[in-house]
Amino acid sequence: MAQHTLIALLQDRAGVLHRTVTLLRRRGFNIASLAVGRSEVPGISRMTLVVDATDASQVVTQLDRLVEVIGVTDVTNEKAVQRETALAKIVTSPKRLAELVDIVTEYGARVLDLSEEELIVQITDTPERVEEFIAMIRPEGLAELMRTGRLAMMRGRTPRKLEAPAHYRAQADGAPHDEEAAA
């Protein structure tokens, strides 16, 4: 089964994430990664979702049925920037510490905290590069690991289905809402 990366625009309201995840669970889709946050427009959230599915169009169709979903698209085979962040705590001997710091920085990771026997590092890169980094540090004494979900953004012009509707943008710009303008 293949993994597909989807980007969705959602209303930023209580319960929307729960309904989205519940819908996918009921349909038997496994969520491999999920990242949701407020977008550039108040009242709208962007979600990057990685699902295990043979046919992502089924997932897109199901999500599009939810009233709170403004738009969703599969960016798996599109030109998109995809990133993931991981924090890792590595416990080691004082003798290996300097060598590990060198290895970590060669990967483009940053040392966030350093003591005599452990370091906490952060890497932000492609999901594949983060996997590679984790595989490299695992035998070195990986004690804790925390990863974000995958983040994705399409290159070039944003497809219309991933643009916030005009009334949300107008509210963000301070323009009166349609009902206010009519009064």
Helices and strands as residue ranges (DSSP letters): E 3-11, H 16-26, E 30-38, E 44-52, H 56-64, E 69-74, E 80-91, H 94-106, E 110-114, E 118-125, H 127-137, G 138-140, E 142-147, E 151-154, G 160-162, H 166-172, H 178-182
